[in-house]
Amino acid sequence: MAYSILQIALATLLGYFVLVDAAIIQQTRAEAHPPKAKVQNGTYVGVHNDHYNIDYFLGILFAQPPIGILRLAPPVSLNSSFSGTRNATNLQPVCVQFQWQSTTVSMDLAFWVVLLSKSRALPILVSGTSALHFIGSSAGSQLLAYGGRNDSLFRAAIADSDGPLAFKSPSNATQLQTWESILNLTGCSTASDSMACLRGVSSANLSYAVNASRVTFMPITDGGFVETHSSAQLLNGQFVQVPLLTGTNTDEGTNFVGSPSHIGALPTIAYPNDTSFLDYIGQSITNTTASAAALAALSVLYPDIPAIGVPHSHKGRLNSTFGSQYARVATFAGDFMAHRDRRLSAQMWFKYNVPVYTYRFNQWPIGGLPDTTGTTHFTEIPLVQDHEVQDGYLAPWYPAGGEFTSMDSDFYALARLMNKAPIPPLVTFFRCYLKTP
């Protein structure tokens, strides 16, 4: 089957998420007439997946390689074309990134992964900067950018397990400290042009410097993209007022405390007493003049009653590996990182008469996860993707076998409802609000 550039563009507009991984790709079959996609500078050959009945195009170049003088710079458009066809049948290496352990990383990456359904008229959600008119993963900051200025980029938004309050107040000093550490470790601290210097160091050196610096790049109030605190913007209605679907998972907090090595792993930090609880929540208080009062109030709001804390899937107090105060800490962390975003966003969308829909994902049990983890951050994604094949998660980052391991037919039915219903909930939302002008 051949696709036009218009069809590929539409593939970013509506639809559902599908996890692409090497194991699933192996379930493809050789076709006498493999799928082809014609773009402006040439034609790509893809591969068909029998399980999902989807055509994959795994690596369509969309910009010049971001290496050399193009490193740490905005993407530059392609300026050449090719004759014949190029294969887009294999996944490209992973981008070099923070704390990523992989042998297949590269900085020579400017590729799209495009998936197109052959059986249903459903385009697929993908991420890409040129697709921001339609969809972009982790692009929610655009709703608050430039004081909530509406450039008509978006018609609707989905905030899934996160939101505008997840980060602490911006600190220029902290970010400058990180920047200076990277310059020192790369030997660029004395360079007259530090950016030019960083573009010239090896990728291994740059990766080491970023990891050794414990990078915590956060938003900075610059008077432009970030005008002020996101909470103030929400309260004042300074956000792009388009329909919003926002939701969180019940036990979000278990993913953010204890420093587990992967989802479902035991924590490496315990919270054995009140002091450990107060120390943890104290890190989130930036107004030092009010810290004592804030700590006292939070101690009351988060009492030492495991039955009302998270994970909701575990009954009773957790053992010493977690610490007696783990439920309090994890409950606070979930509220601080996710639930307060959902609640305040929904309240403000409602206040300013903008359509808003909210959910709380509470499915339990989930295959491969212990009750001490519960319905934590990310656990809804395999069901949204209906990832019944259960391959592709990088061990040991996620439990071996995936979430469908040993689960009954009801679990599979839930995944199909979320993904494969005649009109899945996600598609319904987009169809309601993403209409041709």
C-alpha positions as a Markdown table, in Angstrom:
| # | Residue | x | y | z |
|---|---|---|---|---|
| 1 | Met | 0.0 | 0.0 | 0.0 |
| 2 | Ala | 1.3 | 3.5 | -0.9 |
| 3 | Tyr | 0.8 | 6.6 | 1.3 |
| 4 | Ser | 1.0 | 10.2 | 0.3 |
| 5 | Ile | 2.7 | 12.9 | 2.4 |
| 6 | Leu | -0.8 | 14.2 | 3.3 |
| 7 | Gln | -1.7 | 10.8 | 4.8 |
| 8 | Ile | 1.5 | 10.8 | 6.8 |
| 9 | Ala | 0.8 | 14.3 | 8.0 |
| 10 | Leu | -2.7 | 13.2 | 9.0 |
| 11 | Ala | -1.2 | 10.3 | 11.0 |
| 12 | Thr | -0.2 | 12.8 | 13.6 |
| 13 | Leu | -3.7 | 14.3 | 13.9 |
| 14 | Leu | -5.9 | 11.7 | 15.7 |
| 15 | Gly | -5.9 | 8.2 | 17.0 |
| 16 | Tyr | -4.2 | 6.2 | 19.7 |
| 17 | Phe | -0.8 | 5.4 | 21.0 |
| 18 | Val | 1.0 | 2.2 | 19.8 |
| 19 | Leu | 4.3 | 1.1 | 21.4 |
| 20 | Val | 6.9 | 0.3 | 18.7 |
| 21 | Asp | 9.7 | -2.1 | 19.7 |
| 22 | Ala | 12.0 | -4.6 | 18.1 |
| 23 | Ala | 10.2 | -7.6 | 19.4 |
| 24 | Ile | 6.9 | -6.6 | 17.8 |
| 25 | Ile | 8.6 | -5.7 | 14.6 |
| 26 | Gln | 9.8 | -9.3 | 14.4 |
| 27 | Gln | 6.2 | -10.4 | 14.1 |
| 28 | Thr | 6.0 | -8.8 | 10.7 |
| 29 | Arg | 5.9 | -10.8 | 7.5 |
| 30 | Ala | 7.7 | -10.3 | 4.2 |
| 31 | Glu | 5.3 | -8.9 | 1.7 |
| 32 | Ala | 5.4 | -9.0 | -2.1 |
| 33 | His | 4.2 | -5.4 | -2.0 |
| 34 | Pro | 5.5 | -3.8 | 1.2 |
| 35 | Pro | 4.0 | -0.4 | 2.2 |
| 36 | Lys | 5.5 | 2.7 | 0.7 |
| 37 | Ala | 5.4 | 6.3 | 1.7 |
| 38 | Lys | 6.0 | 9.2 | -0.6 |
| 39 | Val | 7.3 | 12.3 | 1.0 |
| 40 | Gln | 8.7 | 15.6 | -0.5 |
| 41 | Asn | 12.2 | 14.4 | -1.0 |
| 42 | Gly | 11.7 | 10.7 | -1.9 |
| 43 | Thr | 9.9 | 7.4 | -1.2 |
| 44 | Tyr | 10.4 | 5.2 | 1.9 |
| 45 | Val | 9.6 | 1.5 | 2.2 |
| 46 | Gly | 8.1 | 0.3 | 5.4 |
| 47 | Val | 7.1 | -3.0 | 7.1 |
| 48 | His | 3.7 | -4.4 | 8.0 |
| 49 | Asn | 2.8 | -5.8 | 11.4 |
| 50 | Asp | 0.4 | -8.6 | 11.4 |
| 51 | His | -0.6 | -8.5 | 15.0 |
| 52 | Tyr | -1.9 | -4.9 | 14.9 |
| 53 | Asn | -2.5 | -4.8 | 11.1 |
| 54 | Ile | -0.4 | -1.6 | 11.0 |
| 55 | Asp | 2.2 | -0.4 | 8.5 |
| 56 | Tyr | 5.4 | 0.9 | 10.2 |
| 57 | Phe | 7.8 | 3.4 | 8.8 |
| 58 | Leu | 10.7 | 3.2 | 11.2 |
| 59 | Gly | 13.0 | 6.2 | 10.5 |
| 60 | Ile | 11.8 | 8.8 | 8.0 |
| 61 | Leu | 14.4 | 11.6 | 8.1 |
| 62 | Phe | 12.8 | 15.0 | 8.8 |
| 63 | Ala | 15.9 | 17.2 | 9.3 |
| 64 | Gln | 19.6 | 17.4 | 8.8 |
| 65 | Pro | 21.5 | 15.3 | 11.3 |
| 66 | Pro | 22.0 | 17.4 | 14.5 |
| 67 | Ile | 25.8 | 16.9 | 14.7 |
| 68 | Gly | 28.7 | 19.2 | 14.5 |
| 69 | Ile | 27.6 | 22.8 | 14.2 |
| 70 | Leu | 24.0 | 21.7 | 14.3 |
| 71 | Arg | 24.3 | 20.1 | 17.8 |
| 72 | Leu | 22.4 | 22.0 | 20.5 |
| 73 | Ala | 20.7 | 24.0 | 17.8 |
| 74 | Pro | 17.2 | 24.2 | 16.3 |
| 75 | Pro | 16.6 | 21.5 | 13.5 |
| 76 | Val | 17.6 | 22.5 | 10.0 |
| 77 | Ser | 15.3 | 21.5 | 7.1 |
| 78 | Leu | 16.5 | 18.9 | 4.6 |
| 79 | Asn | 18.0 | 20.4 | 1.5 |
| 80 | Ser | 18.3 | 17.3 | -0.7 |
| 81 | Ser | 16.3 | 14.6 | -2.3 |
| 82 | Phe | 16.9 | 11.0 | -3.4 |
| 83 | Ser | 15.8 | 8.8 | -6.2 |
| 84 | Gly | 14.4 | 5.3 | -5.9 |
| 85 | Thr | 13.4 | 4.2 | -2.4 |
| 86 | Arg | 15.0 | 4.1 | 1.0 |
| 87 | Asn | 14.2 | 1.5 | 3.7 |
| 88 | Ala | 12.4 | 2.5 | 6.9 |
| 89 | Thr | 12.2 | -1.0 | 8.2 |
| 90 | Asn | 14.4 | -0.8 | 11.3 |
| 91 | Leu | 14.3 | 1.3 | 14.5 |
| 92 | Gln | 17.0 | 3.9 | 14.7 |
| 93 | Pro | 19.4 | 4.2 | 17.6 |
| 94 | Val | 18.2 | 5.9 | 20.8 |
| 95 | Cys | 19.1 | 9.5 | 21.3 |
| 96 | Val | 21.9 | 10.1 | 23.8 |
| 97 | Gln | 20.2 | 11.1 | 27.0 |
| 98 | Phe | 20.4 | 11.5 | 30.8 |
| 99 | Gln | 21.0 | 8.2 | 32.7 |
| 100 | Trp | 20.3 | 6.0 | 29.7 |
| 101 | Gln | 22.1 | 2.7 | 29.5 |
| 102 | Ser | 22.1 | 1.4 | 26.0 |
| 103 | Thr | 24.6 | 0.3 | 23.4 |
| 104 | Thr | 22.5 | 1.7 | 20.5 |
| 105 | Val | 22.7 | 5.4 | 21.1 |
| 106 | Ser | 23.6 | 8.2 | 18.7 |
| 107 | Met | 23.4 | 11.9 | 18.2 |
| 108 | Asp | 22.8 | 11.5 | 14.5 |
| 109 | Leu | 19.1 | 11.4 | 14.9 |
| 110 | Ala | 16.4 | 13.4 | 13.2 |
| 111 | Phe | 13.9 | 10.7 | 12.3 |
| 112 | Trp | 10.1 | 10.2 | 12.5 |
| 113 | Val | 8.5 | 6.9 | 13.4 |
| 114 | Val | 5.1 | 6.8 | 11.6 |
| 115 | Leu | 2.4 | 4.1 | 12.0 |
| 116 | Leu | -0.6 | 3.8 | 9.8 |
| 117 | Ser | -3.6 | 1.5 | 10.3 |
| 118 | Lys | -4.6 | -0.6 | 7.3 |
| 119 | Ser | -7.9 | -1.8 | 8.7 |
| 120 | Arg | -9.4 | 1.4 | 10.3 |
| 121 | Ala | -9.5 | 5.0 | 9.4 |
| 122 | Leu | -7.6 | 6.0 | 12.5 |
| 123 | Pro | -4.4 | 8.0 | 12.3 |
| 124 | Ile | -1.9 | 7.5 | 15.1 |
| 125 | Leu | -0.6 | 9.9 | 17.7 |
| 126 | Val | 3.1 | 10.6 | 17.2 |
| 127 | Ser | 5.5 | 13.2 | 18.4 |
| 128 | Gly | 7.4 | 15.7 | 16.4 |
| 129 | Thr | 8.1 | 19.5 | 16.6 |
| 130 | Ser | 6.6 | 20.1 | 13.1 |
| 131 | Ala | 3.4 | 18.4 | 14.3 |
| 132 | Leu | 2.7 | 20.8 | 17.1 |
| 133 | His | -0.2 | 22.1 | 15.2 |
| 134 | Phe | -1.8 | 18.7 | 15.9 |
| 135 | Ile | -0.1 | 16.7 | 18.6 |
| 136 | Gly | 3.1 | 16.6 | 20.7 |
| 137 | Ser | 4.0 | 14.4 | 23.6 |
| 138 | Ser | 5.1 | 16.4 | 26.7 |
| 139 | Ala | 4.2 | 19.7 | 25.0 |
| 140 | Gly | 1.7 | 20.8 | 27.7 |
| 141 | Ser | 3.9 | 23.8 | 28.6 |
| 142 | Gln | 2.6 | 25.4 | 25.4 |
| 143 | Leu | -0.7 | 26.0 | 27.2 |
| 144 | Leu | 1.0 | 28.4 | 29.5 |
| 145 | Ala | 3.7 | 29.7 | 27.2 |
| 146 | Tyr | 4.1 | 33.5 | 26.8 |
| 147 | Gly | 1.5 | 34.2 | 29.4 |
| 148 | Gly | -1.1 | 31.8 | 27.9 |
| 149 | Arg | -0.9 | 33.4 | 24.5 |
| 150 | Asn | -3.1 | 31.6 | 22.0 |
| 151 | Asp | -1.4 | 31.2 | 18.7 |
| 152 | Ser | -4.1 | 28.8 | 17.5 |
| 153 | Leu | -1.7 | 25.9 | 17.6 |
| 154 | Phe | -4.0 | 23.6 | 19.7 |
| 155 | Arg | -7.7 | 22.8 | 19.6 |
| 156 | Ala | -7.6 | 20.4 | 22.6 |
| 157 | Ala | -5.1 | 19.0 | 25.2 |
| 158 | Ile | -4.5 | 15.9 | 27.2 |
| 159 | Ala | -2.6 | 16.0 | 30.5 |
| 160 | Asp | -1.8 | 12.4 | 31.5 |
| 161 | Ser | -0.3 | 12.0 | 35.0 |
| 162 | Asp | 1.4 | 15.3 | 35.1 |
| 163 | Gly | 0.7 | 19.0 | 34.8 |
| 164 | Pro | 1.8 | 22.6 | 35.3 |
| 165 | Leu | 2.6 | 22.4 | 39.0 |
| 166 | Ala | 5.0 | 19.4 | 38.9 |
| 167 | Phe | 8.2 | 21.5 | 39.1 |
| 168 | Lys | 9.4 | 23.6 | 41.9 |
| 169 | Ser | 9.7 | 27.4 | 41.6 |
| 170 | Pro | 12.4 | 28.2 | 38.9 |
| 171 | Ser | 15.8 | 29.1 | 40.2 |
| 172 | Asn | 18.3 | 30.7 | 38.0 |
| 173 | Ala | 21.2 | 30.0 | 40.4 |
| 174 | Thr | 20.5 | 26.3 | 40.4 |
| 175 | Gln | 20.5 | 26.1 | 36.7 |
| 176 | Leu | 23.6 | 28.2 | 36.3 |
| 177 | Gln | 25.4 | 25.8 | 38.7 |
| 178 | Thr | 24.4 | 22.9 | 36.5 |
| 179 | Trp | 25.6 | 24.7 | 33.3 |
| 180 | Glu | 29.0 | 25.6 | 34.9 |
| 181 | Ser | 29.5 | 22.0 | 36.0 |
| 182 | Ile | 29.0 | 20.7 | 32.4 |
| 183 | Leu | 31.4 | 23.3 | 31.1 |
| 184 | Asn | 34.0 | 22.3 | 33.6 |
| 185 | Leu | 33.7 | 18.6 | 32.9 |
| 186 | Thr | 33.9 | 19.1 | 29.1 |
| 187 | Gly | 36.9 | 21.5 | 29.3 |
| 188 | Cys | 34.8 | 24.3 | 27.9 |
| 189 | Ser | 34.8 | 26.6 | 31.0 |
| 190 | Thr | 37.4 | 28.9 | 29.6 |
| 191 | Ala | 36.2 | 28.9 | 26.0 |
| 192 | Ser | 35.3 | 32.3 | 24.5 |
| 193 | Asp | 32.2 | 30.6 | 22.9 |
| 194 | Ser | 31.0 | 27.9 | 25.2 |
| 195 | Met | 28.3 | 26.6 | 22.9 |
| 196 | Ala | 30.7 | 26.3 | 20.0 |
| 197 | Cys | 33.0 | 24.4 | 22.4 |
| 198 | Leu | 30.3 | 22.0 | 23.4 |
| 199 | Arg | 29.4 | 21.3 | 19.8 |
| 200 | Gly | 33.0 | 20.1 | 19.3 |
| 201 | Val | 33.4 | 17.7 | 22.2 |
| 202 | Ser | 32.8 | 14.0 | 21.7 |
| 203 | Ser | 29.4 | 12.6 | 22.4 |
| 204 | Ala | 30.9 | 10.3 | 25.1 |
| 205 | Asn | 32.4 | 13.3 | 26.9 |
| 206 | Leu | 29.2 | 15.3 | 26.7 |
| 207 | Ser | 27.2 | 12.4 | 27.9 |
| 208 | Tyr | 29.5 | 11.8 | 30.8 |
| 209 | Ala | 29.4 | 15.5 | 31.8 |
| 210 | Val | 25.6 | 15.6 | 31.7 |
| 211 | Asn | 25.3 | 12.5 | 33.9 |
| 212 | Ala | 28.0 | 13.5 | 36.3 |
| 213 | Ser | 26.4 | 16.9 | 36.8 |
| 214 | Arg | 23.1 | 15.4 | 37.9 |
| 215 | Val | 21.3 | 17.5 | 35.4 |
| 216 | Thr | 18.0 | 19.0 | 36.6 |
| 217 | Phe | 17.1 | 21.3 | 33.8 |
| 218 | Met | 13.9 | 23.1 | 34.9 |
| 219 | Pro | 11.9 | 26.0 | 33.6 |
| 220 | Ile | 13.4 | 29.5 | 34.3 |
| 221 | Thr | 11.3 | 32.6 | 34.6 |
| 222 | Asp | 12.6 | 34.5 | 31.5 |
| 223 | Gly | 9.8 | 37.0 | 31.0 |
| 224 | Gly | 9.0 | 35.3 | 27.7 |
| 225 | Phe | 8.2 | 31.6 | 27.4 |
| 226 | Val | 7.9 | 31.4 | 31.2 |
| 227 | Glu | 6.4 | 34.7 | 32.4 |
| 228 | Thr | 5.6 | 33.8 | 36.0 |
| 229 | His | 4.7 | 30.9 | 38.2 |
| 230 | Ser | 2.4 | 28.4 | 36.5 |
| 231 | Ser | 0.0 | 28.3 | 39.5 |
| 232 | Ala | -0.5 | 32.1 | 39.2 |
| 233 | Gln | -1.2 | 31.8 | 35.5 |
| 234 | Leu | -3.8 | 29.1 | 36.2 |
| 235 | Leu | -5.6 | 31.1 | 38.8 |
| 236 | Asn | -5.6 | 34.2 | 36.6 |
| 237 | Gly | -6.9 | 32.3 | 33.5 |
| 238 | Gln | -3.6 | 32.9 | 31.6 |
| 239 | Phe | -3.6 | 29.6 | 29.7 |
| 240 | Val | -4.7 | 28.6 | 26.2 |
| 241 | Gln | -8.4 | 27.9 | 26.8 |
| 242 | Val | -9.0 | 24.8 | 24.8 |
| 243 | Pro | -10.8 | 21.6 | 26.0 |
| 244 | Leu | -8.8 | 19.5 | 28.4 |
| 245 | Leu | -8.7 | 15.9 | 29.3 |
| 246 | Thr | -6.7 | 15.4 | 32.5 |
| 247 | Gly | -6.1 | 12.4 | 34.6 |
| 248 | Thr | -3.8 | 10.6 | 37.0 |
| 249 | Asn | -3.2 | 7.2 | 38.5 |
| 250 | Thr | -4.1 | 6.4 | 42.1 |
| 251 | Asp | -0.7 | 5.4 | 43.3 |
| 252 | Glu | 1.4 | 7.9 | 41.3 |
| 253 | Gly | 3.6 | 8.6 | 44.4 |
| 254 | Thr | 5.2 | 5.1 | 44.6 |
| 255 | Asn | 7.1 | 5.9 | 41.4 |
| 256 | Phe | 8.6 | 9.1 | 42.8 |
| 257 | Val | 9.9 | 8.0 | 46.3 |
| 258 | Gly | 12.4 | 5.5 | 47.6 |
| 259 | Ser | 14.5 | 5.6 | 44.4 |
| 260 | Pro | 13.5 | 2.2 | 43.0 |
| 261 | Ser | 15.6 | 1.1 | 40.1 |
| 262 | His | 12.6 | 0.4 | 38.0 |
| 263 | Ile | 8.8 | 0.1 | 38.2 |
| 264 | Gly | 7.9 | -2.6 | 40.7 |
| 265 | Ala | 11.4 | -2.7 | 42.3 |
| 266 | Leu | 12.0 | -2.4 | 46.0 |
| 267 | Pro | 13.0 | 1.1 | 47.2 |
| 268 | Thr | 16.6 | 1.9 | 48.0 |
| 269 | Ile | 15.6 | 4.6 | 50.5 |
| 270 | Ala | 13.4 | 3.9 | 53.5 |
| 271 | Tyr | 11.2 | 6.3 | 55.5 |
| 272 | Pro | 11.3 | 4.9 | 59.1 |
| 273 | Asn | 10.1 | 7.8 | 61.2 |
| 274 | Asp | 8.5 | 11.3 | 61.4 |
| 275 | Thr | 11.8 | 13.0 | 60.7 |
| 276 | Ser | 12.2 | 11.2 | 57.4 |
| 277 | Phe | 8.7 | 12.2 | 56.4 |
| 278 | Leu | 9.3 | 15.9 | 57.4 |
| 279 | Asp | 12.7 | 15.9 | 55.6 |
| 280 | Tyr | 11.1 | 14.7 | 52.4 |
| 281 | Ile | 8.2 | 17.1 | 52.3 |
| 282 | Gly | 10.5 | 19.9 | 53.5 |
| 283 | Gln | 12.3 | 19.7 | 50.2 |
| 284 | Ser | 9.2 | 20.9 | 48.4 |
| 285 | Ile | 8.8 | 24.0 | 50.5 |
| 286 | Thr | 10.6 | 27.0 | 48.9 |
| 287 | Asn | 9.2 | 29.7 | 51.1 |
| 288 | Thr | 11.6 | 29.3 | 54.0 |
| 289 | Thr | 9.9 | 31.9 | 56.2 |
| 290 | Ala | 6.8 | 29.8 | 56.2 |
| 291 | Ser | 8.4 | 26.4 | 56.4 |
| 292 | Ala | 7.6 | 25.6 | 60.0 |
| 293 | Ala | 3.9 | 26.4 | 59.6 |
| 294 | Ala | 3.8 | 24.5 | 56.3 |
| 295 | Leu | 5.4 | 21.4 | 57.9 |
| 296 | Ala | 3.0 | 21.5 | 60.8 |
| 297 | Ala | 0.0 | 21.8 | 58.4 |
| 298 | Leu | 1.2 | 19.0 | 56.1 |
| 299 | Ser | 1.8 | 16.7 | 59.1 |
| 300 | Val | -1.9 | 17.0 | 59.9 |
| 301 | Leu | -3.1 | 16.7 | 56.3 |
| 302 | Tyr | -1.0 | 13.6 | 55.8 |
| 303 | Pro | -1.6 | 11.6 | 59.0 |
| 304 | Asp | 0.2 | 8.4 | 59.9 |
| 305 | Ile | -2.7 | 6.1 | 58.9 |
| 306 | Pro | -1.5 | 3.6 | 56.2 |
| 307 | Ala | -5.1 | 2.6 | 55.4 |
| 308 | Ile | -5.8 | 6.0 | 53.8 |
| 309 | Gly | -2.4 | 6.3 | 52.1 |
| 310 | Val | -0.9 | 4.7 | 49.0 |
| 311 | Pro | -0.4 | 2.2 | 47.6 |
| 312 | His | -4.1 | 1.5 | 47.9 |
| 313 | Ser | -3.4 | -2.1 | 46.8 |
| 314 | His | -1.5 | -2.9 | 50.0 |
| 315 | Lys | -3.3 | -3.4 | 53.3 |
| 316 | Gly | -1.5 | -2.6 | 56.5 |
| 317 | Arg | 1.9 | -1.0 | 57.3 |
| 318 | Leu | 4.8 | -1.7 | 55.1 |
| 319 | Asn | 7.9 | -3.4 | 56.4 |
| 320 | Ser | 11.3 | -1.9 | 57.2 |
| 321 | Thr | 12.5 | -2.0 | 53.6 |
| 322 | Phe | 10.0 | 0.8 | 52.9 |
| 323 | Gly | 9.8 | 2.3 | 56.4 |
| 324 | Ser | 6.8 | 2.9 | 58.6 |
| 325 | Gln | 6.2 | 6.4 | 57.0 |
| 326 | Tyr | 6.4 | 5.2 | 53.4 |
| 327 | Ala | 2.6 | 5.6 | 52.8 |
| 328 | Arg | 2.7 | 9.2 | 54.1 |
| 329 | Val | 5.6 | 10.1 | 51.9 |
| 330 | Ala | 4.3 | 8.4 | 48.8 |
| 331 | Thr | 0.8 | 9.9 | 49.2 |
| 332 | Phe | 2.3 | 13.4 | 49.5 |
| 333 | Ala | 4.6 | 12.7 | 46.5 |
| 334 | Gly | 1.7 | 11.6 | 44.3 |
| 335 | Asp | -0.3 | 14.7 | 45.3 |
| 336 | Phe | 2.7 | 17.0 | 44.8 |
| 337 | Met | 3.8 | 15.5 | 41.4 |
| 338 | Ala | 0.5 | 14.7 | 39.8 |
| 339 | His | -2.9 | 14.9 | 41.6 |
| 340 | Arg | -2.8 | 18.6 | 42.5 |
| 341 | Asp | -2.1 | 19.4 | 38.9 |
| 342 | Arg | -5.2 | 17.5 | 37.8 |
| 343 | Arg | -7.4 | 19.0 | 40.5 |
| 344 | Leu | -6.3 | 22.7 | 40.1 |
| 345 | Ser | -6.3 | 22.5 | 36.3 |
| 346 | Ala | -9.8 | 21.0 | 36.3 |
| 347 | Gln | -11.0 | 23.7 | 38.7 |
| 348 | Met | -9.6 | 26.5 | 36.7 |
| 349 | Trp | -10.8 | 25.2 | 33.3 |
| 350 | Phe | -14.3 | 25.0 | 34.9 |
| 351 | Lys | -14.0 | 28.4 | 36.4 |
| 352 | Tyr | -13.2 | 30.0 | 33.0 |
| 353 | Asn | -16.0 | 28.0 | 31.3 |
| 354 | Val | -13.7 | 25.8 | 29.2 |
| 355 | Pro | -14.8 | 22.1 | 28.7 |
| 356 | Val | -12.8 | 19.8 | 31.0 |
| 357 | Tyr | -12.9 | 16.1 | 31.5 |
| 358 | Thr | -11.0 | 14.3 | 34.3 |
| 359 | Tyr | -10.3 | 10.7 | 35.3 |
| 360 | Arg | -8.4 | 8.7 | 37.9 |
| 361 | Phe | -7.0 | 5.4 | 36.7 |
| 362 | Asn | -7.4 | 2.8 | 39.4 |
| 363 | Gln | -7.1 | -0.6 | 37.8 |
| 364 | Trp | -5.7 | -3.3 | 40.1 |
| 365 | Pro | -4.3 | -5.9 | 40.0 |
| 366 | Ile | -1.8 | -5.3 | 37.2 |
| 367 | Gly | 0.4 | -8.2 | 36.0 |
| 368 | Gly | 4.0 | -8.2 | 37.0 |
| 369 | Leu | 3.6 | -5.6 | 39.7 |
| 370 | Pro | 3.6 | -6.2 | 43.5 |
| 371 | Asp | 0.9 | -4.7 | 45.7 |
| 372 | Thr | 3.5 | -2.5 | 47.2 |
| 373 | Thr | 3.8 | -0.6 | 43.9 |
| 374 | Gly | 0.1 | -0.4 | 43.1 |
| 375 | Thr | -1.4 | 1.5 | 40.2 |
| 376 | Thr | 1.6 | 3.7 | 39.9 |
| 377 | His | 2.9 | 6.2 | 37.3 |
| 378 | Phe | 2.8 | 4.9 | 33.7 |
| 379 | Thr | 0.8 | 1.8 | 34.4 |
| 380 | Glu | -2.1 | 3.0 | 32.3 |
| 381 | Ile | 0.0 | 3.3 | 29.1 |
| 382 | Pro | 0.2 | -0.5 | 28.2 |
| 383 | Leu | -3.6 | -0.6 | 28.4 |
| 384 | Val | -4.0 | 2.5 | 26.4 |
| 385 | Gln | -1.7 | 0.9 | 23.8 |
| 386 | Asp | -3.4 | -2.5 | 24.3 |
| 387 | His | 0.1 | -4.0 | 24.4 |
| 388 | Glu | -1.0 | -7.6 | 24.7 |
| 389 | Val | 2.1 | -8.8 | 22.9 |
| 390 | Gln | 4.0 | -7.8 | 26.1 |
| 391 | Asp | 7.4 | -7.3 | 24.4 |
| 392 | Gly | 9.5 | -4.3 | 24.2 |
| 393 | Tyr | 10.0 | -3.0 | 27.7 |
| 394 | Leu | 13.7 | -2.7 | 28.4 |
| 395 | Ala | 14.6 | -5.1 | 31.3 |
| 396 | Pro | 14.8 | -4.5 | 34.1 |
| 397 | Trp | 13.1 | -1.1 | 33.7 |
| 398 | Tyr | 9.8 | -2.8 | 33.7 |
| 399 | Pro | 8.6 | -6.2 | 35.1 |
| 400 | Ala | 9.5 | -9.1 | 32.9 |
| 401 | Gly | 6.6 | -10.2 | 30.7 |
| 402 | Gly | 4.7 | -6.9 | 31.0 |
| 403 | Glu | 1.4 | -6.0 | 32.6 |
| 404 | Phe | -0.7 | -8.7 | 30.9 |
| 405 | Thr | 1.2 | -11.5 | 32.6 |
| 406 | Ser | -1.2 | -13.9 | 34.3 |
| 407 | Met | -4.1 | -11.6 | 33.9 |
| 408 | Asp | -7.6 | -12.7 | 33.3 |
| 409 | Ser | -10.0 | -11.9 | 30.4 |
| 410 | Asp | -11.4 | -8.9 | 32.1 |
| 411 | Phe | -7.9 | -7.2 | 32.0 |
| 412 | Tyr | -7.7 | -7.9 | 28.3 |
| 413 | Ala | -11.2 | -6.6 | 27.8 |
| 414 | Leu | -10.3 | -3.4 | 29.6 |
| 415 | Ala | -7.3 | -2.8 | 27.3 |
| 416 | Arg | -9.4 | -3.4 | 24.2 |
| 417 | Leu | -12.0 | -1.0 | 25.5 |
| 418 | Met | -9.4 | 1.7 | 26.1 |
| 419 | Asn | -7.8 | 1.1 | 22.7 |
| 420 | Lys | -9.8 | -1.1 | 20.3 |
| 421 | Ala | -13.4 | -0.1 | 20.9 |
| 422 | Pro | -15.2 | 1.1 | 17.8 |
| 423 | Ile | -14.4 | 4.6 | 19.1 |
| 424 | Pro | -11.8 | 4.5 | 21.9 |
| 425 | Pro | -12.2 | 7.2 | 24.6 |
| 426 | Leu | -9.1 | 9.0 | 23.4 |
| 427 | Val | -10.3 | 9.2 | 19.8 |
| 428 | Thr | -13.7 | 10.3 | 21.0 |
| 429 | Phe | -12.2 | 13.2 | 22.8 |
| 430 | Phe | -10.2 | 14.3 | 19.8 |
| 431 | Arg | -13.0 | 13.8 | 17.3 |
| 432 | Cys | -15.2 | 16.1 | 19.4 |
| 433 | Tyr | -12.6 | 18.9 | 19.5 |
| 434 | Leu | -10.2 | 18.5 | 16.6 |
| 435 | Lys | -12.4 | 19.6 | 13.7 |
| 436 | Thr | -11.5 | 21.2 | 10.3 |
| 437 | Pro | -11.6 | 25.0 | 10.7 |
